[in-house]
Amino acid sequence: MSGTSLSRVPTSSECSFTAIKPIIVGIYGTSGCGKSYLLTKIKEALGDYDFDYFEGSEVLASLFPDGGLDAFKNLAKKEQDESRERATNGIREKCAKTGKTGVVVGHYMFWSEGETKGQVVWTESDQKTFIHIIYFDVPGFLASERRGKDTRSRGKASIEHLEKWRKTEEAALRKVCYDHRILFSRLFDSPDASDQDRIRKVVPLLRHFKQHSEQANTTQAERALDKAFKALKSKRSQLEHLLIVDADKTLAPEDAGDLFWDQISTERAWTGEKWTWREIFKSPMGYSYEAFRQAILVCEEAVDDTSFEKTCQTVADQVKLYPQFRSLLGRIGRYRHVGAVVVTSGLQLVWKKVLEREGLAEMVKVIGGGRISDGFVVTREVRAALTAQVRDTYGLHTWAFGDSPLDLGMLKNAHVAIVVVGEEQARSKSMEAKLQGAIEHDNLEARQVLLPGTVKPRLDTTKLPVMELTDPKFIESIFGQEIVLINASLKNEEPVAQCVRHP
């Protein structure tokens, strides 16, 4: 351990218990792939003011002052597992005491060539300790080269075996993380990557992990809404009404997220990997804050910023707004007192591009994420909080439009709630029961709009009356008899000074 100057783990008697779970990030990968070297470079980049660093094998060795790691290896399996738990618990206790973010190099499995399967050494304590895992994904041939230069004896392993080990371990560890609500990110390596390349990828992840929390996430989303509100207010001086609209399957029949991952999977078909968000939301993470953060990490893993923007443009070209929404939003450009924001849990950039294409970007702002750099994810709680912010902080009359259970908090907090109902095969399967519960138990008063008008309504039309977005009475209820901007284009160019009253 002295060679890397990594942290010593105190004994349990040196640490006091705390109820606050510390942030601890594991760096995993096949044996000899370069994890320890990566850890030293991370420490050089981040320093030790906010972070603490642990080499898992050295922490284990420190538990046996007289025999070190050799003494550990001579233990029976049960005793080895208990020692691993002690080591992990010590790391957790130290980080809880210091308040620092821990970065730990560890192993999920060991796999000797010739064995039918690897020996998993991940413990229950690991599941309770790690909040994030970064998997250092090193191709078999590169791991073999590094093992050959390593001074430590690791046993022989062919490139083919290391490749099988890598793929098996990555898939198994990802599933374990999803099942236990641990965020998982994959850091790809290649022979052409420099130390600087790796640090440029991993350091932002570690800083993101340290800084992010559900409360901080909501605060960032509220700041984004503040920015959007100021932009709308600068063009609409008499703003009184705000339309808050979900994106996927509300503004348009398409789910832009599905289209995005279909496009990525098509482009990467040669890899044999199926890229998707679906397995995240089907896991125990559900549609939680962690799930949406995990979705962002998968997106970062799949494409760099340049490819992300290109793919978002391809997807935006496929998305066609419902004509009824296109007409409704287009009308905003002629009024001073009405604005709109799209609040999406999906890909903000896709919807910005869609609105730009339709000439609506100046009058309709988008709140959403897609990349770590966006600073937040949109959960059901965020949707509800933003609607309350518009209603209570800005004092505007709110009109909410959504199609799924994620929108229910937003619909409940709005003055007017409208459920968008699409084709039966594309609808949220769980919305029916949750919508009925919101109406019966939470006093939700809502209407439904059928798009297209021939689809079967949700629930019954007594509980959830049917309306049309093009109904003149509905249009008048939003736009009323306020001041109309003469000659204002759909792109919200500066109108001429003359104004008239809308009849």
N, C-alpha and C positions, 0 to 999 in steps of 0.2 A: 504493500500500500504506500510505502514511503516514496516510491517512484512516481506516483501520480498525485501525491499529497491530497488524497481523498479523505472524507470524513470518518472519524472513529465513531462507532455506535456505542453509547453508554449502556451499562446494565440497567435492568428494569428498576433497580433501587435508586438509580441516579435520576430517574425521570418521574415526573408527577403526571397523573392522568388528567386529560382535558377532554371535554365533550365536543370540542371543535375539531372536525375532521380535517387534517392537513392535506395540502395538495401534493401528491406524490406521483411522479411520472416514471413509468418503467420503459427502459430501452431494451428490446428483445431482438433476437435473431439467432441463427444457427451458431454453434460453437466455432469460434475462431474467425468469424466474419468481419471483425473489426469494431465491435461495440465499445470495447474498453478504450481504444484509440480515439473513437468518436467522442467518448465522454471527456477525455482530456481536452479536446479541442473546444467542446461546449463550455468547459470551465474557463478556458482562456478567453472565450468570447463574452461570457456572462458574469464572470467573477463570482465571489462568494458572499456578497452582501445580502442578496435576496434568495440565493439558491444554495443548496447543500448537495454534495455528490457522493454516491456510494457505489463501490464495485462489489457486486453481490458475493462473489467467491471470497473476497478478502474480508467481508463482514462475517461470513461463516467461519473463516479461519481464526478470526479474532475471538470466537467463542471457545477456542481450544488453545490456550496460551502455551501449553507444553508440547502439543503435537501439530497444531495448525490444521491445514486442509487435509493432510494425510490422516490425521486422527479422525476427522469427520468421515472420510471415505471408508474407514474401517468399521464404522458403525453399521448396525442392522438397518434395514429400510425404514422401519417405524421410528427409530431414533434419529435417522437422517431427516425424516419429515418433521419431527418435533424440533430439530435444530434449525431447519429452514424457517419454521414458524417463529421461533425465538428471534432469529435474525431480522425477519420482516417486522415483527412487533417492535423491536428496538429502533429500527429506522423510523417507523411511524411515531413512536413516542418522542424521539428526538425532534422530529420536524414539528410535532404538535407543541413542544416546549419552546423551540426557537422561533416558530412562525415562518420559517423558511420553506420554500418549495423544494422538495426532494427530487433528485434525478438519480435513478437506480438502474444499473446494468444487471440484468438477470437472465434466467433461462426458463423456458417453458417446458422443454423436453431435451433429453439426450438420446441419441440413436446411433448405436454402433452398426457398422455395415455388416450385413448377414442376418441381423435380427428382423423379424417380420414387422415389428412396429416399434416406435420409440417409447422411452420411459418418461411419462409426464411427471414433472417435479413441481408443477404449479400447486400451491396450497390454498386452503381456505383463508388463511391469513392474507395471501396475495389478493384474493378477491375482495377482502375487506379494506385493504390498504390502498391499492392503486386506483386513482381516479382517471388516469389516462395511460395508454400504452402506445409507444411509437415502435413499430416493427421495422427494423433495419433490414430491408429486402435486398440481399446481395446475391447475385446469380452464382450458381454452383461453381463455375469455372473460376470466378474471382475469389470466392471463399476458399477454394482449394489452393489458389496461389498464395493467399494470405496465411493460410494454415502452414504452408510449406516454409514460410519465412519466420513463423512464430517460434520463439525460444522455448515455449511450454510444450510438453508432450501431449498431443491430443489424439493419437491413434490415427490409423490410416482410414481415409474415406475417399471414394472415387467421386468424380464430378457428378456422375449420374446419381449417386446416393445423396450427395449434398443438395442436389436440385430437388430430389424427392422429399428430403427432409424440409427444405425451405417451403415448398408448396403445401405440404401437409401441416406443418406447424403454423403457417400464416393463416390458413383456413380455420384450423381448430382454435387458435387464439382469438381470432376475430369473433367466432361464434361465442366463445366464453365471455368475451367482453360485451357483446350485445346482450347476452343472457343475464349479465350482472350489472348492466347499465354503466359500463366502463367505456370511455371514449377510446376509439382505436384509430390510429393513423399509420399509413405505410410510407416509409421513406425509401424510395428507390435509389439504388447505387449502380454505378457503371464504371468501367475502366477509365473513361474520359473525365469523370467527375473529380474535381479538386477538393481539397479541404474547405476552401472558401465556398464552393458550390454547395457542399453539404451543410455548412454552417448557415448559409443564406436560406436554406429550407427549414432547418430544424429550430433555429433560434426564434424566429417569429412564432412557431408553434408553441414553444415553451413559454414565451412571454404571453401569448394568448391564453394558454392554460392557467397561468398564474393570475392574470387580471380578470378573467371572465367569471361571472356568477349570474344567477338568475336575476337578482336585483339590478346588477350593473347592466345586464342585457335590456331590461325594461327601461332603464334610464337612457340608454343609448337610443332606443327606439323612440322614446318621447322627445329626445333632442332632434331626431330626424323629422318627426312630425312638426316640431317647432319651426324648423327650417322650411319645410314645405308650406306651412301655414303663412309664414312671412312672405314667401314668394307669391302665394295666391293673393294675399292681402295687398301686396304692392300693385297688383293689376286690378283688383276688385275692392275698391275702397269702401263699399257698403255691404261687405260680406255678412250674410245672415244665415244662410243655409249651406250645409256641407254634405255631399253624398259620399259615403264611405263604402267602397265596393271591393268585394273579394275578386280575385282574378280567375284562376283556373276553374273551369266549368261554371263560372258565373258570368263573367264578361264574354266568354266564348265557350263553345262546346268542348274545346280541346283542353287537355291537361298538359301544359307546357313542360312540366317535369318529366312526364312519360315520354314525350317527344324528344326531349334532350337526351335521355338515357338510351332511347332507341337509336338515336343518331350516333352516340358514342360507341354503343355495342356494335353497330354496323361498321364503323370506322376501325374498330379494334377486333374485328372478328377473327383475325389471324392469331390472336393471343389465346383464344379459347375461353376468355373470361366474359361473364355476363355482368355488365355494369348496371346497377339499379339502386334505387332508394327503397324499394319495396321490402326487402328483407329487414331493413332497419325498423320500419313502422309495424311489421308483423312480429317483431321480437318483443320481449318484455319491456323494452323502452317505450313501446306504443307511440303516441304522438306527444311525448313529453318534451320538455326543454332540452334534455340530453339527446333525444332522438333528432331534433332539428339541428343541433350542433354537430352530431355525428354525420348527418346528411351533408353539411358543409365540408366536413373533413374528407368525405368520400369524393366530393366534387373537386376539392383541392388536389386529392390524390390522382384523380383521373386526368385532369387537364391543367395546363399552365394558363396564365392570364390571357395570352394571345389566342390560344385554342378555345378558351372559354368564350371569349367575345365572338369569335367566328361561329362557334356552334350555336350560341344564342341568336345570332343573326339568321342562321339557317332555320332555327325553330320559329323565330318570329315571323318569318316568311310563310310558315305553314298555319299560323294562327289567324283565324278570321273572326272578328267581333260579331256578336249577334247584331243584326241590323237595328233592332230596337234599342240596344245600348249605344250603338254608334249614333243614332239619332238623338237620344237623350243627352249624351255627353257633348255632342256637337252643339246642342242648343245653348250650353253654358257660355259659349263664347260671345253671346249677344247680351249678357246680363252682368251687372256689377255685383249683385247680391248673392250669387250662387257659385260654389266651387265644388271640386271633387278630389278625393284621393283614392288610389287603389292600394289596398293593404293586402300583401300576398305573403304566404308562407313559402312560396316557390321562388322562382328566379326573377329577381327584380329587373335585371338587365333585359330579359326577354320582353317584359311588359312595357318597359321604357321604349324599346324599339318598335313594338306594336303601336303604341300611342303616337310616336314620332311619325310613323308611316301614315297614320290616319289623320295627322295634323292636329292632334289633341294634346300634345305634350306641354304646351304652355298653360293650359287650363286644368289639366288633370295630372297630379303629382303621384309618384309611386313610392310606397314605403315597403321595403323588403330587403332580403339578403341574397345569398348565393355564394359569397366569398368571405373569407376571414376579414379582409380589408373593409367590408361593409360595416363591421362592428357589432352586429346583432342578428338574431334570428327572430322570426315572427311566430310565436306560439298562440294558442287560443287565449291565454292570459294576456298576452301583449295586445291582441286585437281588442279585447274587452277594455283594457286600460287606455288605449288610444282613443277609443270611442268616448269613454268617460272624460278624457282630457278635452276633446273637442266640445263636448256638451257642457262641462262644468268650468273648465279653465278659460276656454275661448268664448263660451256663452252662445254657441251656435245651435241652430235647430239641425238635428242629425237624422239622416236617412241611411239606413244600413241595408246592404244587399249581400246575401250569401247563400251557399248551397249545402254546407256540410256541418257536422257537429263542431268543427273548429270555429265556426262562425256564430255559435249560439250566444256566447258571452257578448259579442259585438252586437248581435241583434237585440239582446235583452237591454243593453245600455243605450240603445238609440231611441229617439223619439218615435221614429217610424221604422218598422222592421218588415223587410220583404224577402221571402224565401224564393230563390230561383230554382225551378224544377226542370231538369233536362230529360233526355231520353232515359227510359227505365234501366237499360243495360249499363249505362254510364253513371248512374246515380250512386251516392254514398249509401251503402247497404244498412248502416247503423243509424242513419239520420231519422228515419221514420219514428222509431221508438224514443229516441232522445228528444226529438222535436215535440212529440206528444207529451213527454214528461215535462218539458219546459213550459208548455201551454197549460197543463193541468196543475203543476206544482209550483212553478215560478212565475205564474201570471203573465207569461209572454203573450202579447197581442201582436199578431203578424198577419200578413197576407201573402199569397203566393202568386208568382207569375210563371206561366208555362211557356217554355221555349224549346221547340216550337209549340204553337198553341194547340196542337193535336195530341200532345202527350197526356198520360194519365196523371191527375192531380195527386199530391201527397195527402194522407189522412182523409178527412172529408171536408167539403167546401163550406161547412158551417163553422167548424173549428178554425179552418184556414181558408178564408175566402179567396177566390180567384180574382185577379185584376190584370190589366194590361198596361205595359209601359207607355203605350201610345194613346191611352185613354185621355181625352182632353181635360177631364176633371183632375186626373192625377198630375198632368203636366201643369195645370194651373195651380195646384196645391203647392208645387215647388217654386214655380216662377212667378205666379201671382200677378200683381199689378205694379211691380217694381219698375225701376228705370231700365230701359233697354238701351244698349249701346248701338248706335247707328253705324253701319258699315264695318263693324268688327268682324274680321275674318276668323276662320276656325283656328288659325294659328295665333289668335289673340294679339294681332298687331294693334298699335295704338288707334283707337277710334277717333272719329271727328268729334268735335265738342258738342254738337247738337244732340239732345236727348229727347225722347218722347215717353209718355206713359204707355205701358203695355195694356191693351184692353182686357 
